Amino acid sequence: MRIFLAPMEGVVDFQMRQLLTSIGGLDGCVTEFLRICDQRLPRRVFTKLCPELLQQSHTQSGTPVAFQLLGGNAEAMAFNAAKAASLGADSIDLNFGCPAKTVNRNDGGAKLLQEPNRIHTIVRAVREAVPNDIDVTAKIRLGFQDRSMGLENAHAIADAGAQRLVVHARSKSDAYRPPAYWNELQPIREQLGIPVIANGEIWSAEDLKRCAEQSGCEDFMIGRGLLARPDLALAIKHPDTHLAWDWQDILPLLLDFFRKGIEQYPEKYCGNRLKQWFMYLQRSYPEAERFFNSLKRLRGRDEIETLFAQHAKEQRIELAS
Ligand SMILES: Cc1cc2nc3c(=O)[nH]c(=O)nc-3n(C[C@H](O)[C@H](O)[C@H](O)COP(=O)(O)O)c2cc1C
């Protein structure tokens, strides 16, 4: 069984990939998407989104990082994929699942699921532009308006030469509303000659077990579940030996993540990724809810540092100064 960390724009950045893969249990991760229009993007755009390019496309704990591109122009996708490959990308992942209106209006993401021929053309163009030893993978939903286009798109992708497919078991119209339709992955997994990775709504080891039973998949991608419970992949892989992490284990990670973000983002945005993370942590940790209620109004670095210090004192947790 392999477990991949899902790409999440606005929260799973370089620091988050670093942090979550250092905890363990993860076999791969993916960058946030790079939106491609028709330009050849410069090197700095690639290394900003994926600083791991400067360390052989692996996080410091040795987990491979795929570089994700999103767009509808096959030629532009191909030359930018070739650029990512020349800069050392471990593999290229193509996003055909994004539901965001601005992305869909600009001919990208889930909208393309209505046009399997175009998806085929894009994947083939990218496959041909990238050296053979670099995998090309794709990530889709089961369809745009409804869930009827999963199999056709999956075939279009596999026939174009992709090495792997992640399927988020919902349509674009399903948005993020539970449930995920894991059973609808079964025919795709059965018919495709490449590995199919199940994604969507896995929050616990029990969810993963049910997803495996219903989809028949052996590999999984988890996004929000890993933000809610950073040790989830470890708990799944080592159920007999892993001791579930408590708030005392998590709080120092949060402070570290916040401080690293300060170096990377302008001060008025420095708390944004932390706030996003807290949205999910509240599912698992009651302490996170109290912290978040105070955090959500704060913007400055010093205010947020003070909140960490007060909270740690109340909870009797020792934090690095
Ligand atoms: C805030 C957010 C940002 C996301 N950004 C991306 C992205 O950049 N690329 C992508 O392929 N999927 C993106 N996704 C979708 C996730 O990768 C994943 O498919 C989805 O969250 C379902 O998996 P989960 O239930 O395990 O979270 C995003 C999802 C969320 C909630």
The ligand as a MOL file (V3000), in Angstrom:
LIG
                    3D

  0  0  0     0  0            999 V3000
M  V30 BEGIN CTAB
M  V30 COUNTS 31 33 0 0 0
M  V30 BEGIN ATOM
M  V30 1 C -7.9190 24.0360 -0.1630 0
M  V30 2 C -7.7340 22.9640 -1.2280 0
M  V30 3 C -6.8040 23.1600 -2.2380 0
M  V30 4 C -6.6330 22.1820 -3.2350 0
M  V30 5 N -5.6680 22.3760 -4.1980 0
M  V30 6 C -5.4490 21.4090 -5.1430 0
M  V30 7 C -4.3970 21.5270 -6.1160 0
M  V30 8 O -3.6200 22.5030 -6.1330 0
M  V30 9 N -4.2760 20.5240 -7.0230 0
M  V30 10 C -5.0880 19.4180 -7.0240 0
M  V30 11 O -4.9350 18.5330 -7.8680 0
M  V30 12 N -6.0570 19.2660 -6.1020 0
M  V30 13 C -6.2420 20.2260 -5.1620 0
M  V30 14 N -7.2110 20.0410 -4.2060 0
M  V30 15 C -7.9690 18.7630 -4.1470 0
M  V30 16 C -7.2560 17.7540 -3.2090 0
M  V30 17 O -5.9990 17.3870 -3.7350 0
M  V30 18 C -8.0880 16.4840 -3.0140 0
M  V30 19 O -8.3710 15.9290 -4.2740 0
M  V30 20 C -9.4220 16.7620 -2.2920 0
M  V30 21 O -9.2120 17.5940 -1.1580 0
M  V30 22 C -10.0890 15.4500 -1.8360 0
M  V30 23 O -9.2350 14.7200 -1.0070 0
M  V30 24 P -9.3700 14.7180 0.6090 0
M  V30 25 O -10.8030 14.4060 0.9190 0
M  V30 26 O -8.4010 13.6820 1.0690 0
M  V30 27 O -9.0240 16.1130 1.0620 0
M  V30 28 C -7.4130 21.0060 -3.2170 0
M  V30 29 C -8.3610 20.8270 -2.1870 0
M  V30 30 C -8.5280 21.7810 -1.2020 0
M  V30 31 C -9.5410 21.5340 -0.1030 0
M  V30 END ATOM
M  V30 BEGIN BOND
M  V30 1 1 1 2
M  V30 2 1 2 3
M  V30 3 2 2 30
M  V30 4 2 3 4
M  V30 5 1 4 5
M  V30 6 1 4 28
M  V30 7 2 5 6
M  V30 8 1 6 7
M  V30 9 1 6 13
M  V30 10 2 7 8
M  V30 11 1 7 9
M  V30 12 1 9 10
M  V30 13 2 10 11
M  V30 14 1 10 12
M  V30 15 2 12 13
M  V30 16 1 13 14
M  V30 17 1 14 15
M  V30 18 1 14 28
M  V30 19 1 15 16
M  V30 20 1 16 17
M  V30 21 1 16 18
M  V30 22 1 18 19
M  V30 23 1 18 20
M  V30 24 1 20 21
M  V30 25 1 20 22
M  V30 26 1 22 23
M  V30 27 1 23 24
M  V30 28 2 24 25
M  V30 29 1 24 26
M  V30 30 1 24 27
M  V30 31 2 28 29
M  V30 32 1 29 30
M  V30 33 1 30 31
M  V30 END BOND
M  V30 END CTAB
M  END
